[in-house]
């Protein structure tokens, strides 16, 4: 079957005129290549007006291939063009060739899908306390509650139901989605995204146990969220007992994550859903903690370490370590253990068979030994 370079009978320039006259953002494949450091294989004049998946396809849409499992779909897609690595170049397709297809797709997707928030301004149904500093072009929606002394930076967006406590600082271009709580004194950097229902600055779990009950230790520190951090829904970042709980620049935290008091998270880390970091642990830069992974209290995890899903870290880790299991051990050693464990039923059968054989041999030898003794 012949595969056409242009998935339409209209020329690229005709399509360009039609799309732009209808106020639809569109770019030629050549423009995207120049903008995102890629190269074109196919028609550089092909017009792209959005992104898609290989499976969904669509006229004027750009898909991507970054996982070899989906390579078969490359030959079946109806997408106008596909972002691929040099290793996946195929004939008869319009391609945008990139050293990192996934990242290129993310950047192009941002281009076609810029953030969209309601109009700027302060809704009269929002509560604004005394001495609040409000930056230019901010948006505060109905039902938001901003306590005395808070400071909200330029172009910040505060959705309904958000609570900002006394003396909270929110940086420029930060977006705080509905029903987020940021308690007193906490500091939120610039370009931060707080997803719905996360809590910043809840009390740390600090109690002095005793025979007559547990005595609460006042949690008088704060949380400091650095620039370009994103925190998922229903995640809790506890305030420090004293000092600061810190999340470093560019770190991305998934839903349902727990960071305990006085934790320090480094720059550009990934913390995946249901992971947790116990009190006073220190996590380096570019660390990945996969789903349901945990780090014990007062431990240190070095830069670039990777903690597998469901792993439990019970001792400090040097930079670059990759661990799995509970208690966490080297990932390769854990894989060997899992393989050995899966062979346990066969091993039990072999041991039982050997035991039976030994008993049979003993029984056969025993009469001979008795004869010799006589």
C-alpha positions, 0 to 999 in steps of 0.5 A: 500500500502506498503511503503518502507523505502529505495525509491530505490533498491540500498543499501544506501552504493551503492548510497553513492558511486555513488553520491560521485563519481559524486561529488554530496554533500551527507550525510546519515540521521544519519550524518545530525542528528548528525550534526544538533541535531536531531534524526533518525526514519527509516534508518540512512544510507539513503543517502540525496543529497538535499532538497525539498518540501513535494509536490515535493518530489524526490529520495534522497531528504529531505523535512520538515513539520512545518505547520499543514496545510500540515500534509496531504502531509506527508502521500503522499510525495515521498521525501526520508525523512522528518524533523518533530517535535516529535508531527508529527512522522508517521510510515513507513517513514524515519524521521529526528525528530527535536524540530524546523523542520523549523530551521533545514531545513534552516540549512540543506538547507544551507549545500546543497546550499552554496553561489556561486559567480564568481571567485575572483579578480578585473575586470579591468572595475571596477573603484577603487578610490584613497586610497581604502583599499582592503582586501584579496580574494575580488571580484569586478565585471565590472561596480562597482564604488568605491570612494576614501578612501573606505575600503572593507574587505576580501572575500567581493563580489561587483557585477556590477553596485554597487556604494560605496561612499567616505570613505564607509566601507564594512566588511568581507564576505559581498555580495553587489548585482547589482545596490546597492548604499551605499553613502559616509561615511556609514558603512556596517558590516561583512557577510551583504547581500544587495539585488539588488537596495537597497539604504543605506545612501540616504538623510533623509526627512528633510525640514524646512517649511515656507510660502515662501517654504521649506528649505532643512536641510543638512543630514550630518550623516551616516548609520551603518549596523551591522553584519549579516544583510540582506536588501531586494531589493528597500529598502531605509535606510536614513542617519541621519540628524546628528549622525547615522541611525542604523540597529542592528546585525542579523536584516532581512529587506524585499523588499520595506521597508523605514527607515527614518533618525536617526532610531535605529533598534535593534538586530534580528528584522524582518521588512516585505515588505512595512513596514516603520519606521519614523524619530528618532523612536527606535525599540528594539531587536527581534521586528516584523513589518509585511507587511505595518506596520508603526511606527510613528516618535520619538516613542519607541518600546520595545523588542519582540513587534509584530506589525501586517500587516497594523497596524499604531503605534501612541504611544510608545509600551512596551516590548512584546506588540502585536498590530494591526489596526489603530491606533494600539491597543492590538491585541485581542481587535482589533480582537473583534472590527473586529468581532463586525464590521462584525456584524454591518449589523445585528445590523442595521437590529435589531435596525430598527426592534426594532424601528418599533416595538416601533412605533407600540406599541406607535400607539396602546397605543396612542388611549387608552391614549386619551380615558382615558384623556376624 
